[in-house]
């Protein structure tokens, strides 16, 4: 017993966060809602639609007011057929976890069923829609969550969305000598033959010859 947070705890934590966020940012087009996962447990999480100009303020509130202490993922998507206000989108996945850095020779035992308030683990999903254009950008939150450092680099490298204020931005998955403007998850057809033909035509390598083909075995 006590090894899993209950749905009631999760719902209570999510509803509390949404109420506070709505009161603070409700007049600035920041929309917060309580959602539920589609898996067996149906646990609650907080979904936030946030304009890019308000993202730094919302991020700091999530980190310091609501205890979101872990940036687990950042993803970006290109919508060339989208409307004028949503040509790109950045999605942040955050978590609030009661487990923190432990001092040497000490231990802390959390009983899930007894957790209350801001100690209840909670997930946050933040969607930042960006307008159509050739230079999508969103403010970096690298200074708020150290985990955003690599994730923002990866999103820029693959999708080409710039993170304003990010320090030490560089390629992390594509070759460092990739052409400027080459971001493979963008959906413009003109990038298909941008000196990286094979990367698109045979991404999985199904048409390539095995390295040991023709060798005498």
C-alpha positions in Angstrom: 0.0 0.0 0.0 1.0 3.6 -0.5 3.3 2.9 -3.5 1.3 4.8 -6.1 -0.3 8.2 -6.1 -4.1 7.8 -6.3 -6.2 9.4 -9.0 -7.8 11.6 -6.4 -4.4 13.0 -5.4 -3.5 13.5 -9.0 -6.7 15.2 -9.9 -6.5 17.5 -6.8 -2.9 18.5 -7.6 -3.7 19.2 -11.3 -6.9 21.2 -10.5 -5.0 23.3 -7.9 -2.3 24.2 -10.4 -4.8 25.0 -13.1 -6.7 27.3 -10.8 -3.6 29.2 -9.8 -2.3 29.5 -13.4 -5.6 30.6 -14.7 -5.9 33.3 -12.1 -2.4 34.6 -12.8 -2.2 34.3 -16.5 -5.8 34.0 -17.6 -5.8 37.5 -19.2 -2.8 36.8 -21.4 -4.0 34.0 -23.7 -2.4 31.4 -21.5 -4.9 28.5 -21.4 -4.5 25.8 -18.7 -6.6 22.7 -18.5 -6.7 19.4 -16.6 -6.3 16.4 -18.9 -6.0 12.7 -18.3 -3.8 10.1 -19.9 -5.4 7.4 -22.1 -3.7 4.5 -20.4 -5.1 2.2 -17.8 -4.4 4.5 -14.8 -6.0 7.7 -16.4 -3.7 9.9 -14.3 -4.3 13.7 -14.5 -1.8 16.1 -16.0 -1.8 19.8 -16.8 -1.8 21.0 -20.4 -0.9 24.6 -21.1 -1.3 26.5 -24.4 1.1 29.4 -24.1 2.0 32.3 -26.5 5.8 32.5 -27.0 6.1 36.0 -25.5 4.7 34.7 -22.2 6.6 31.5 -22.0 9.5 32.7 -19.8 7.1 34.0 -17.2 5.0 30.8 -17.2 8.2 28.7 -17.1 9.4 30.5 -14.0 6.1 30.1 -12.3 6.0 26.4 -13.1 9.5 25.9 -11.7 9.3 28.1 -8.6 5.6 28.3 -7.7 4.5 24.8 -8.7 7.6 22.8 -8.2 8.2 21.5 -11.8 11.8 20.5 -11.2 12.5 18.3 -14.3 12.4 19.0 -18.0 12.0 15.6 -19.5 11.6 16.4 -23.2 11.3 19.2 -25.7 10.0 18.5 -29.2 9.2 20.6 -32.2 6.9 20.2 -35.2 6.7 21.9 -38.6 3.2 22.6 -40.0 3.7 24.1 -43.5 0.0 23.7 -44.2 -1.1 25.2 -40.9 -2.8 28.5 -40.4 -0.9 31.8 -40.1 -0.6 31.6 -36.4 0.6 27.9 -36.2 3.3 27.1 -38.7 5.5 25.6 -36.0 5.0 24.3 -32.5 7.3 23.6 -29.6 6.1 21.2 -26.8 7.7 21.0 -23.4 7.2 18.1 -21.1 7.9 18.8 -17.4 7.5 16.8 -14.2 7.2 17.7 -10.6 8.9 15.1 -8.5 9.3 15.0 -4.7 12.7 13.3 -5.0 15.5 15.9 -4.9 19.3 15.8 -4.4 19.9 13.8 -1.2 22.7 14.8 1.2 25.3 12.2 1.8 24.5 9.6 4.6 20.9 10.6 4.7 17.7 9.2 3.2 14.1 10.2 2.6 11.2 7.8 2.3 8.1 9.0 0.5 4.9 7.2 1.0 2.9 8.0 -2.2 -0.5 7.7 -0.6 0.4 10.3 2.1 1.8 13.0 -0.2 -0.2 16.2 -0.3 -0.1 19.6 -1.9 3.0 20.4 -4.0 4.7 17.1 -3.0 2.3 15.2 -5.2 4.1 14.2 -8.5 2.5 15.9 -11.5 3.2 16.2 -15.2 2.9 19.3 -17.3 2.6 19.6 -21.1 3.2 23.0 -22.6 2.4 23.8 -26.2 3.9 27.0 -27.7 2.5 27.7 -31.2 4.7 29.8 -33.5 3.5 31.7 -36.6 4.4 30.8 -40.2 7.8 32.0 -41.4 11.3 31.0 -42.2 12.8 31.9 -38.8 10.7 30.3 -36.0 11.9 31.2 -32.5 10.9 30.8 -28.9 12.6 32.1 -25.7 15.0 29.5 -24.2 14.4 28.2 -20.7 17.8 26.8 -20.3 18.4 29.0 -17.3 15.2 27.6 -15.6 15.8 23.9 -16.2 19.3 22.5 -16.9 17.6 19.6 -18.6 16.4 22.0 -21.3 19.9 22.5 -22.5 20.3 19.4 -24.5 16.6 19.1 -25.5 16.6 22.6 -27.0 19.7 21.8 -28.9 18.2 18.7 -30.3 15.0 20.5 -31.3 16.9 23.2 -33.1 19.2 20.7 -34.8 16.4 18.5 -36.2 13.6 21.1 -36.7 15.3 24.4 -37.0 13.4 26.3 -34.3 15.7 28.8 -32.6 15.8 29.2 -28.9 16.5 32.8 -28.1 19.1 33.2 -25.3 20.4 29.6 -25.4 24.1 29.5 -24.6 26.3 27.1 -26.6 23.8 26.1 -29.3 25.4 23.5 -31.7 24.6 20.4 -33.6 24.1 17.3 -31.5 22.6 14.7 -33.8 23.4 15.8 -37.3 27.1 16.1 -38.5 28.7 19.3 -37.3 29.5 20.2 -40.9 25.9 20.0 -42.0 25.0 22.9 -44.3 23.5 26.0 -42.6 19.8 25.8 -42.8 19.7 22.0 -42.9 17.2 20.6 -40.4 15.9 17.2 -41.5 12.5 17.3 -39.8 11.4 20.4 -41.7 8.9 19.5 -44.4 10.0 21.7 -47.3 10.5 19.6 -50.3 13.5 21.7 -51.4 15.6 20.2 -48.6 15.2 16.7 -50.0 18.2 17.1 -52.3 20.2 19.4 -50.3 23.5 17.5 -50.5 22.1 14.9 -48.2 20.1 12.8 -50.7 20.8 9.5 -49.1 19.6 10.7 -45.7 16.1 11.1 -47.2 15.9 8.5 -49.9 17.1 5.6 -47.8 16.9 6.8 -44.2 16.9 3.3 -42.8 19.5 1.9 -45.1 17.3 -0.8 -46.6 18.7 -0.3 -50.0 22.4 -0.2 -49.1 24.7 -3.1 -49.5 25.9 -4.9 -46.4 29.5 -4.0 -45.5 30.6 -7.6 -45.8 28.9 -8.3 -49.1 31.2 -10.2 -51.5 33.6 -11.2 -48.8 34.8 -14.8 -48.7 33.4 -16.4 -45.5 
